[in-house]
Amino acid sequence: MTEKLYENNALLRSCKSTVLACQEKDGHYLVELDRTVFFPEGGGQLSDRGTLDGIKVSHVCESEGRIYHVCDHPLQPGAKVEAALDWQVRMDRMQQHLGEHLLSYACWKLFGANNVGFHMSEDMVAIDLDKELTAEELLQAELMTNEIIWDNRPVTISYLESEKAAQLPMRKFNSKLQGLLRIVAVEGADCCTCCGTHPPYTGMVGLVKIIRSDKHKQGVRVEFACGRRALKDADVKNSVLLQTAAELSIKPAQVYDGVLRLKDELAQMRENIRNRTMQLLRYELQQAAERALKKDDGTVLISMVTDDSKNIKPLLALAGEYEDAVCIFLAVQEERMTYAVMAGQKLSADCRVYIKVLNNIFQGRGGGKADCSQGGADFCPGWQALFQQAVKEMQKI
């Protein structure tokens, strides 16, 4: 069995250890030590990282009571090594984990919301609460959490039999737990069973900042950041805010209103562009109608080429004004061509027959209904001549 030094001294950064065993697995080496400062992943907390005599430890896990240090190189059983933590990683893990305890406590204490899920990754920490909280309520919980941090209250670790632990005023307790339990308690605040590492004082968390919240099942998922992560998140967002304010020539506090104003202006510009585009397409379609061909049965064939497939939809809307004609549209772009055929309401023409002609000539695919069909093909060099050929064949339909 490996002695777990981290359980009672989370500030211990290194120790001298003896290698008990080493086995190869999936291109890595699983090293067991007689004692370790490395916390193995568990209880929602990520594992520590560091080195064993300079050999990288990328992950630590525990299985059936045995702790495995995942290394890049093997170590000889019996060798004496120095196990050293990547302290920044350990500190981050502790800040996020204790911050989770404190935020969960605040949500429970203020609003009776229970933590029913804990998620931690390298760039995200979140808790799932079993009831919905408003933005204002979450701000209250955030403030209470940080006030506990700023009080720099002691965090104690104790071990109690499950029967005695059940009598403590804990935020949550799993009655199925038996035997000796590890209790993590914050003076005058949170108390619960936990296997993770925590700093000895709340002040070492530094800060807890809620990033976002989203409805989740019957409650809410709250994403937050603690300590260094909270600082980095604030730095990034503050930088973006200042750059945006500078671009808009306004104060940072005015950015939101400024963005709303730009959004309205952009929407108006887009509407103007849509209107102008429709006017232009209507004119071009009128010009195409003047050059229209006629079939032997008197049916008018209006053919038109455009340079953007996005124009097909508004052109089909405009084509409805030509009740006695079949409108044929081709949108030609750099790598793709899109085509559509629409029959006027007074005609009994079947557009699926016309679309087959375009499919065959352009080696494309398409279909639809009798009154309107669409298709597309890869760009074809010499498309002008091919399109003219297609229209001529349609005259014979």
C-alpha positions in Angstrom: 0.0 0.0 0.0 1.2 3.5 -0.8 1.2 6.1 2.0 -0.9 9.0 0.9 1.0 12.0 2.2 -1.3 14.4 0.4 -4.3 13.5 2.6 -3.0 15.3 5.7 -0.6 17.8 4.2 -1.8 19.3 0.9 1.1 21.8 0.9 3.8 19.2 0.8 5.4 19.6 -2.7 7.8 16.7 -2.8 9.0 13.6 -0.9 11.6 10.9 -1.0 10.1 7.6 -2.1 11.0 4.0 -3.0 9.7 2.4 -6.2 7.6 -0.6 -5.3 6.8 -1.8 -8.8 6.8 -0.7 -12.5 4.8 -2.2 -15.4 4.4 -1.2 -19.0 0.9 -0.4 -20.4 -0.1 1.2 -23.7 3.4 2.7 -24.3 3.6 4.2 -20.7 4.9 2.9 -17.4 2.8 2.6 -14.3 5.0 3.2 -11.3 4.0 2.4 -7.7 5.7 4.1 -4.7 5.8 3.4 -1.0 4.7 7.0 -0.4 3.5 9.8 -2.6 2.5 13.5 -2.7 0.6 12.9 -5.9 -3.2 12.9 -5.7 -4.8 10.3 -8.0 -7.8 11.4 -10.0 -11.1 10.9 -8.1 -14.1 12.5 -6.4 -14.4 14.8 -9.4 -10.9 16.2 -8.9 -8.2 15.8 -11.6 -5.0 14.2 -10.8 -1.7 15.9 -10.0 1.2 16.1 -12.4 4.9 16.4 -11.8 8.1 14.3 -11.9 9.8 11.3 -10.4 13.6 12.1 -10.4 13.0 14.3 -13.5 10.8 11.7 -15.3 7.5 13.2 -16.3 4.4 12.0 -14.5 1.4 12.9 -16.8 -1.4 11.3 -14.8 -2.0 9.5 -11.5 -4.8 7.0 -10.9 -5.9 4.6 -8.2 -7.3 1.1 -8.7 -8.1 -1.5 -6.0 -6.2 0.5 -3.5 -3.0 0.8 -5.6 -1.8 4.2 -6.8 -0.2 4.3 -10.3 2.0 7.1 -11.5 1.9 7.2 -15.3 5.4 7.9 -16.6 7.2 8.3 -19.9 10.1 6.0 -18.8 10.5 3.0 -16.6 11.9 3.1 -13.0 13.6 0.2 -11.4 11.8 -1.4 -8.4 13.8 -0.6 -5.2 15.1 2.7 -6.6 15.1 5.8 -4.4 13.4 8.7 -6.2 12.2 12.2 -5.5 8.5 12.7 -6.2 7.9 16.4 -7.0 4.6 18.1 -7.9 4.0 20.6 -10.6 2.9 23.0 -7.9 0.9 25.3 -10.2 -1.2 22.3 -11.3 -1.7 21.2 -7.6 -2.7 24.8 -6.6 -5.2 25.0 -9.4 -6.8 21.7 -8.5 -7.1 22.8 -4.8 -8.5 26.2 -5.7 -11.2 24.8 -8.0 -12.1 22.0 -5.5 -12.4 24.1 -2.4 -14.1 26.9 -4.4 -16.7 24.3 -5.5 -17.3 23.3 -1.8 -17.8 27.0 -0.9 -20.1 27.9 -3.8 -22.1 24.7 -3.2 -22.4 25.6 0.5 -23.6 29.1 -0.3 -26.3 27.9 -2.8 -27.5 25.4 -0.2 -27.4 27.7 2.8 -29.1 30.7 1.1 -31.6 28.9 -1.2 -31.7 25.2 -0.3 -30.2 24.2 -3.7 -28.3 20.9 -3.5 -25.2 20.1 -5.5 -26.0 16.9 -7.4 -23.2 17.0 -9.9 -19.5 18.2 -10.1 -17.5 18.6 -13.3 -13.9 19.6 -13.5 -11.6 19.7 -16.6 -8.5 21.5 -17.5 -10.4 24.6 -18.5 -13.9 24.3 -17.0 -15.5 23.7 -13.6 -19.2 23.4 -13.0 -21.8 22.2 -10.5 -25.3 21.0 -11.1 -28.0 22.3 -8.7 -31.3 20.5 -8.2 -33.3 23.7 -8.4 -33.3 26.8 -10.6 -31.7 30.0 -9.2 -32.0 33.4 -10.8 -29.1 35.5 -11.9 -29.6 37.7 -8.8 -29.6 34.7 -6.5 -26.4 33.3 -8.0 -24.7 36.7 -7.5 -25.7 36.5 -3.8 -24.3 33.0 -3.5 -21.1 34.2 -5.3 -20.7 37.1 -2.9 -21.2 34.9 0.2 -18.6 32.4 -1.2 -16.0 35.2 -1.7 -16.7 36.6 1.8 -15.9 33.2 3.3 -12.7 33.2 1.2 -11.7 36.7 2.2 -12.2 35.7 5.9 -9.3 33.3 5.4 -11.1 30.6 7.5 -9.2 27.4 8.4 -10.0 24.2 6.5 -9.6 21.1 8.6 -9.3 17.4 7.8 -10.6 14.8 10.2 -11.4 11.1 10.2 -14.6 9.8 11.8 -16.5 6.5 11.8 -19.5 6.7 9.6 -21.9 6.6 12.6 -20.3 9.7 14.2 -19.9 11.5 10.9 -23.6 11.1 10.2 -24.3 13.2 13.3 -22.4 16.2 12.0 -24.2 19.2 10.5 -23.0 18.3 7.0 -24.3 19.9 3.7 -24.6 16.4 2.2 -24.0 12.9 3.5 -24.2 9.6 1.8 -25.7 7.1 4.3 -24.3 4.2 2.3 -20.8 5.1 3.3 -19.3 2.9 5.9 -16.2 2.7 8.0 -13.7 5.5 8.5 -14.6 8.6 6.6 -12.5 11.7 5.7 -14.3 14.9 6.6 -13.4 18.3 5.1 -14.7 21.2 7.1 -14.5 25.0 6.7 -14.8 26.9 9.9 -18.4 28.2 10.2 -19.3 27.0 6.8 -19.2 23.9 4.6 -18.7 20.4 6.0 -18.8 17.2 3.9 -17.0 13.9 3.1 -14.3 14.3 0.5 -11.2 12.6 -0.7 -9.7 15.5 -2.6 -6.9 18.0 -1.7 -7.8 21.4 -0.3 -5.7 24.4 0.9 -5.5 24.8 4.7 -7.1 28.3 4.5 -9.9 29.6 2.3 -7.9 32.7 1.5 -5.7 30.5 -0.8 -8.7 30.1 -3.2 -8.3 33.8 -3.9 -11.6 34.4 -5.7 -14.6 32.5 -7.1 -16.3 34.0 -10.2 -19.4 32.6 -11.8 -18.9 32.5 -15.6 -22.4 31.4 -16.8 -25.4 29.4 -15.8 -27.8 27.3 -17.9 -30.9 25.4 -17.2 -30.1 21.7 -16.6 -32.7 19.0 -16.1 -34.9 20.3 -13.2 -32.2 22.7 -12.0 -29.3 24.7 -13.2 -25.7 24.1 -14.2 -23.3 26.8 -12.9 -19.9 27.2 -14.5 -17.3 29.1 -12.5 -13.6 29.7 -12.1 -11.4 30.0 -9.0 -8.1 31.6 -8.2 -5.7 31.8 -11.2 -8.3 30.6 -13.6 -10.7 33.4 -12.5 -7.9 35.9 -12.9 -7.0 34.7 -16.4 -10.7 34.7 -17.4 -11.1 38.3 -16.1 -7.9 39.4 -17.9 -9.1 38.0 -21.3 -12.6 39.5 -21.0 -11.3 42.8 -19.8 -8.9 43.0 -22.7 -11.7 42.2 -25.2 -13.9 44.8 -23.5 -11.2 47.5 -23.7 -10.4 46.7 -27.3 -14.1 46.8 -28.2 -14.6 50.1 -26.4 -11.6 51.6 -28.2 -12.9 50.5 -31.6 -16.3 52.0 -30.8 -14.8 55.1 -29.3 -16.9 54.8 -26.2 -16.3 54.0 -22.5 -16.2 50.3 -21.4 -19.4 50.7 -19.5 -21.2 51.8 -22.7 -20.1 48.8 -24.8 -23.4 46.8 -24.4 -25.5 49.7 -25.5 -23.1 50.5 -28.3 -23.3 46.9 -29.6 -27.1 47.0 -29.5 -27.0 50.2 -31.5 -24.7 48.6 -34.1 -26.9 45.5 -34.2 -29.9 47.7 -35.0 -28.0 49.6 -37.6 -26.7 46.4 -39.2 -30.2 44.9 -39.3 -31.5 48.1 -41.1 -28.6 47.9 -43.5 -29.3 44.3 -44.3 -33.0 45.1 -44.9 -32.0 47.9 -47.2 -29.6 45.5 -49.1 -32.4 42.9 -49.4 -34.8 45.5 -50.8 -32.2 46.8 -53.2 -31.3 43.3 -54.2 -34.9 42.5 -54.9 -35.2 45.6 -57.0 -32.2 44.6 -59.0 -33.3 41.0 -59.5 -36.8 42.2 -60.5 -35.2 44.4 -63.2 -32.9 41.6 -64.4 -35.8 39.2 -64.6 -37.8 41.7 -66.6 -34.8 42.1 -69.0 -34.7 38.3 -69.3 -38.4 38.1 -69.9 -38.0 40.5 -72.9 -35.5 38.0 -74.4 -37.7 35.0 -73.6 -38.1 32.1 -76.1 -41.4 30.5 -77.0 -42.3 26.9 -77.4 -44.5 25.6 -80.2 -47.4 25.4 -77.8 -46.9 29.1 -76.9 -45.3 28.5 -73.5 -42.8 31.2 -72.7 -39.3 30.1 -71.5 -37.6 32.8 -69.4 -33.9 31.9 -68.7 -31.6 33.9 -66.4 -28.1 33.6 -65.0 -27.0 35.0 -61.6 -23.7 34.9 -59.7 -24.9 33.9 -56.3 -26.9 30.8 -55.3 -28.6 33.0 -52.6 -30.4 34.8 -55.4 -32.3 31.7 -56.4 -34.8 31.9 -53.6 -35.9 35.5 -54.2 -35.9 34.9 -58.0 -38.3 32.0 -57.4 -40.5 34.4 -55.4 -40.4 36.9 -58.3 -41.1 34.2 -60.8 -44.6 33.8 -59.4 -45.5 37.1 -61.2 -45.1 35.3 -64.5 -48.1 33.1 -64.6 -47.8 32.1 -68.3 -44.1 31.3 -68.3 -41.6 28.7 -67.2 -38.6 30.4 -65.4 -35.2 28.8 -65.6 -32.5 30.1 -63.2 -28.8 29.2 -63.1 -26.5 30.5 -60.3 -22.8 30.1 -61.3 -20.1 30.3 -58.6 -16.5 29.3 -58.4 -16.9 25.6 -57.5 -20.6 25.0 -57.7 -23.6 25.7 -59.9 -27.2 25.8 -58.7 -30.3 25.7 -60.9 -34.0 25.9 -60.5 -37.2 25.8 -62.6 -40.6 27.2 -61.8 -43.8 27.0 -63.7 -46.4 29.8 -63.8 -49.7 29.1 -62.1 -51.7 29.1 -65.4 -49.5 26.3 -66.9 -49.7 22.6 -66.6 -46.0 22.1 -67.1 -44.0 19.6 -65.0 -40.8 21.2 -63.8 -39.4 17.7 -63.0 -39.1 17.1 -66.7 -37.2 20.4 -67.2 -34.8 19.7 -64.2 -33.9 16.4 -65.8 -32.6 18.2 -68.8 -30.3 20.4 -66.6 -29.2 17.3 -64.6 -28.2 15.5 -67.8 -26.3 18.4 -69.4 -24.5 19.5 -66.2 -24.1 16.0 -64.8 -25.8 17.2 -61.7 -28.6 16.0 -59.3 -31.9 17.5 -58.5 -35.6 17.1 -58.3 -38.7 18.5 -56.7 -42.4 19.0 -57.5 -44.3 19.7 -60.7 -44.6 23.4 -60.0 -40.9 23.9 -58.9 -37.8 21.8 -59.0 -34.2 22.5 -58.0 -30.8 20.9 -58.5 -27.0 21.5 -58.6 -23.8 20.4 -60.1 -20.0 21.0 -59.9 -18.7 24.0 -61.8 -18.6 23.2 -65.5 -16.2 25.0 -67.8 -18.1 26.2 -70.9 -21.3 26.4 -68.9 -22.6 29.3 -71.1 -22.9 27.0 -74.2 -24.3 24.1 -72.0 -27.0 26.4 -70.6 -28.0 27.6 -74.0 -28.2 23.9 -75.1 -30.4 23.1 -72.2 -32.8 25.9 -72.9 -33.0 24.8 -76.6 -33.8 21.2 -75.5 -36.5 22.6 -73.2 -38.2 24.2 -76.1 -38.8 20.8 -77.5 -40.5 19.5 -74.4 
